[in-house]
């Protein structure tokens, strides 16, 4: 089941206080970025984030779920109605996330 645009828009609205939230559609799902770093995504209308230490600290009871078959588990964010919490979560995770790779320029 693909994620709905309505759910994506709801999550983006919840994160609207943050500068630099973007997304990329990918096979019916959405990858979420914060300041060009992947923080997680929307899969089957579920918000899943990378299992960074900060995310585990802020959500110690969060269940691990697979975005789709054959991937690494991510943490399910159940507090999607709490905009302040979602922003705090993204800000806390940012220092732990890898910087984007530099793309090689074509000759």
C-alpha positions, -999 to +999 in steps of 0.1 A: +000+000+000+014+034-010+013+064+014-012+091+008-003+126-002-027+138+026-006+120+053+026+135+038+011+170+039+000+164+075+035+154+086+050+183+067+026+207+084+036+193+118+073+199+109+067+234+094+084+252+123+118+237+111+138+252+083+151+227+057+124+199+058+121+184+023+110+151+008+115+129-022+088+106-036+101+071-041+080+041-053+048+054-037+065+063-004+083+095+008+119+099+021+121+128+045+151+151+048+161+176+074+189+200+063+197+176+034+201+146+058+178+116+056+158+115+089+134+088+079+103+085+057+066+078+053+059+042+046+023+029+044+011+061+061+035+055+090+062+080+101+094+060+106+127+075+116+163+062+116+172+045+149+196+071+160+206+072+197+187+105+201+155+090+187+158+060+209+164+083+239+133+104+231+112+074+222+124+045+244+093+025+239+091+030+201+086-002+182+110-011+154+093-017+121+104-024+086+096+002+060+093-026+035+106-061+030+144-065+029+153-032+047+167-024+081+143-016+109+133+019+117+115+035+147+078+041+145+069+076+156+035+074+173+033+110+185+026+125+150+000+148+165+026+166+187+043+191+165+067+203+192+078+167+198+084+160+161+105+191+158+125+183+189+131+148+176+144+160+142+167+186+159+181+160+183+188+135+155+205+159+132+240+157+146+240+119+144+229+117+108+255+114+080+261+144+058+250+140+022+275+126-002+291+149-027+280+140-062+307+137-089+304+162-116+301+149-151+330+158-174 
